[in-house]
């Protein structure tokens, strides 16, 4: 139920943002893009730091720096080799031509990555699947809905359709929770989240126009901590 509510909230927020888009002037859209991009980058930065850091005797200690670097390097190499970003863009372009909506691809790709990367997704789905507790996903639904309003008002209708990957991805994680839970220790979830939030930083800087990173090519990086855990 948590995943269904999350997907509906993302779609509803997208619809509301699309309605507001008609009343937002271009200069305000650019300003909102920069503000939202900054917010997303800060979210990714603090998410990564919280996954890496701990406080011991009043001192902040960090761990996982090398794992983060190695994961991003290897994962991005794999994603670039497979042309994941280009394929996702191509998929978005195909839908754009079918439904004849301009700028579909950017909104779809950006929103999909933002919704699906993060600790709340993994932990929320496991709690919902194992214990029937959708609380975390309900909270995520509220956050995604608010984000969708802002993103759709600047990036367009593609944001609405990002609700479908949310439904499929989180639905799979929820249904597979019984099998996944024993494999996902707290440390592994923290490592996956660390890498995921690092990718979120690039999503934010892309939205601000500071970078043109192909964030979808970085997605295999999330799997490197999983592989590393089997040998550690």
N, C-alpha and C positions, 0 to 999 in steps of 0.2 A: 504493500500500500504506500510505503514511503516513496518508492520510485515513481509510482503513478502520480502522486501529489507533486513531486519534484518536477516531473515533465510537464504537467498541466500548468504549474506556476511559471515555469520558464516560457511556455507558449503564451500564456495570458499576459505576462509582462512584456513579451515581444509585441503582441497585438496592441497593447496600450501605448508602448513606445512608438509604434508605427503610426498610430493616430496622432500622437503629439508631434511627430516629425513634420507634419504639414504646417504646423504653426511655429516651427523653429527656423529662424533665419540661418543662412549658411555660416555666417561669422560665429553664431552661437554653437552651431554643430561642431565647428573646428575647436572652439574653446572647450566644449564638453568632451570631445575626443581626447584632448590633452589632459583634462582633469581626470577622466576615467582611466586613461592610460597610466597616469601617475599613481592613482589609487591601486590599480592592479599590480603595478611594479612594486609598490610598497608592501602590498599583501604578499606577493611572492617573496620579497626580501625577508620580511619578518617570519613568514612561514618556513623558509629555508633555515634561517638562523635558529628558530625555536626547535627545529628538528635536529640541528647540529649541536646546540648549546645546552649546558646544564650548569647549575649553580652549586658549588661545593665550598663550604666554609666562607660564604660571602664572595667567592671569586667565580667569575664566569669562565667556564671551560668549553672548548669546542672540540668536536670529533667528526670524523667522516670526510674531512677536506679532500684527501686523496681519492676516496671512493667517489666523491662528487665529480672531481676532475676526470677521473678515468671513465666513469659512467657516461658523462656528457660527451667525451671524446669518442669512445667506442660506439655509443648509441647513435650519435650524430653521423658518424662515418657509415654505419649500417643504413640509417634512414636516407642519407644522401645517395648511397649506392642503389637503394631500392626506389629512389625518387618518390618517397611518400608524400611530400608536400605538393609536388607537381600533380600526383595522382588525385590527391584530395581536392586541389584547386580545379582539376579537370572535371571531377565529379560534380563540384559545385557549379562549374560553367555549363555542364550538360543540363542540370536542373534549371539553371538560369535561362537557358534557351527554350526549354520545354514550357516553363511557366511565364516566360517573357518578363522577368523582373530584373532590373539593372542592379549592379553591385551586390548580387546575391552571394557570391562566393566568399567575399571578405567577411561578411557578417556571419555566415554559416561556419566557416573554419574557426574564426576567432572565438565565437560563443561556444562551439563544441569543445575546443581545447580548454577554455576557461571553466566550463561546467564539469568536465570529466577528470581534470587533474587536481589532486589534492587529498589530504588525509580524511576529510569529512566523507568523501565518496566511498573510500575503502571501509572505514570503520562503521559508517552509517549503514552500508549494505550488509555487512557481517552481523551487526546488531539486529537489523530487521529480519534477516534470513534465519539466524540462529535462535533469537529470543523473542521475535515478534515485536521488537521495540523500534519504531520508526522515528523516534524523537530527533535524532541527529539529522536524518534526511528531511524532516519537517523544517528544521532550522535552516538547512541548506536550501530547501525550496524557497524560503522567504528571501534569502540572500540572492539566489539565482534570479528570482522574480524581479527584485529591485534592479539588479545588474542588467537584466533583459530590457527593462524600460529605458534605461539610459543608452544601452548599446543600440537597440532598435531605432531610437530617435536619431541616431547618427549614422549607423551602419546599414540600416534597412531591414527588409523582410527576411533575409537569410538567418537572422537571429532567431526567428520564430521556429524555423525548421530544425534548429539545433536541439529542440526538445526530443526529436526522434532518436539521435544517438544516445541521449541521456536515458531514454526508456530502454533501449537495447543493452547498453553497456552496464548500467546499474541493475537492470533486471537480471542480466547474466550473473553479476557478482552476488546478488541477493539469493538467487536460486542455487548457486554453487557455494554458498557460504559454509555449508557443512563440510565440504571437501577442502575449501581454502583455509578455514580458520586454524586448523592444526599446523599449517605450513607458514602462517603469518605471525611471527613473534612481534612483540612490541618494538624491538630493535629493527626488524626488517621493515615494518610499517613506517617507522621514523626515517629509514634510509630511502624508501620509495618516495615518501612525502618530500624529503629534502631535494631529491632530483626533480620531482614534479614541480615544486614551487620555484626552483631555479628556472625552469622552462616558462613558468608564469611571468617571471621578471621580463623575459624577452617579449611575451605577449603585450605587456604594458608598454615597453619601450617602442615596440612596433606601432602601437596605437598612437603614441606621441609623435611618431615620425622620426624618432632618433635612430632607429635601426630598421633593417629590412630582413631580419632573420627568418629563415624558413623553419618555424617552430614545429611543424608536423614532422620534419626530418629528425627532430630531437626525441621523438616519442619512444623509440627503442631504448633510450637511455634509462627509462623507468624499469626495464627488465634486467638491467645489469646487476643491481643490488640483489635481485632474486637469485641470479646465477652465482653471484659471489657468496651468498649465504650457504649454498650447498657445499662450498669448499672451505668454509670458515669454521 
